Amino acid sequence: MVIILTVIAIIFTFYAPYYLRNRKDKIKPTKNIFEEFVENDHGYPWSTDEERISSYKKALKKRTNFD
């Protein structure tokens, strides 16, 4: 068991960084769900920032006009 864990630790310590460094041009980062949410967030009616409240109202008006 100790030998297996040691081999795994060595692989992740030495081989994984080498592998990732050599393939950094081929690896494209993706956006996660939280980043997409933050980019598309318009605010809420209870927001304290006036700009977010007005952005929320504009988005709400835009959404209700399409229905």
C-alpha positions as CSV (number, residue, x, y, z in Angstrom):
1,M,0.0,0.0,0.0
2,V,2.8,2.4,0.9
3,I,4.6,1.6,-2.4
4,I,1.4,2.4,-4.4
5,L,0.9,5.7,-2.6
6,T,4.5,6.6,-3.1
7,V,4.3,5.9,-6.9
8,I,1.1,8.0,-7.1
9,A,2.7,10.9,-5.2
10,I,5.8,10.8,-7.4
11,I,3.6,10.8,-10.5
12,F,1.6,13.8,-9.4
13,T,4.7,15.6,-8.1
14,F,7.0,15.2,-11.1
15,Y,5.2,13.8,-14.1
16,A,2.0,15.8,-14.0
17,P,3.6,19.3,-14.0
18,Y,6.0,18.1,-16.8
19,Y,3.0,16.8,-18.8
20,L,0.9,20.0,-18.3
21,R,3.9,22.2,-19.2
22,N,4.5,20.4,-22.4
23,R,0.8,20.6,-23.5
24,K,0.0,24.1,-22.3
25,D,-0.7,25.2,-25.9
26,K,-3.2,22.4,-26.5
27,I,-5.1,22.9,-23.2
28,K,-7.8,25.6,-23.5
29,P,-9.4,26.9,-20.3
30,T,-13.1,26.7,-20.1
31,K,-15.6,28.9,-18.3
32,N,-17.3,27.3,-15.3
33,I,-20.9,27.9,-14.3
34,F,-20.0,30.6,-11.7
35,E,-18.1,32.7,-14.3
36,E,-21.0,32.5,-16.7
37,F,-23.4,33.5,-14.0
38,V,-21.2,36.5,-12.9
39,E,-21.0,37.7,-16.6
40,N,-24.7,37.5,-17.1
41,D,-25.8,38.8,-13.7
42,H,-27.8,42.1,-13.8
43,G,-28.5,42.6,-10.2
44,Y,-31.5,42.1,-7.9
45,P,-34.3,44.3,-6.6
46,W,-32.7,44.3,-3.2
47,S,-29.2,45.3,-4.5
48,T,-27.7,48.2,-2.6
49,D,-25.9,49.6,-5.6
50,E,-28.1,51.9,-7.7
51,E,-26.4,50.8,-10.9
52,R,-27.2,47.1,-10.3
53,I,-30.8,48.0,-9.5
54,S,-31.2,49.9,-12.7
55,S,-29.5,47.1,-14.7
56,Y,-31.9,44.7,-13.1
57,K,-34.9,46.8,-14.1
58,K,-33.7,47.1,-17.7
59,A,-33.1,43.4,-17.9
60,L,-36.6,42.7,-16.4
61,K,-38.2,45.2,-18.8
62,K,-36.4,43.6,-21.7
63,R,-37.5,40.1,-20.6
64,T,-41.1,41.0,-20.1
65,N,-41.4,42.8,-23.5
66,F,-40.4,39.6,-25.3
67,D,-43.2,37.5,-23.6
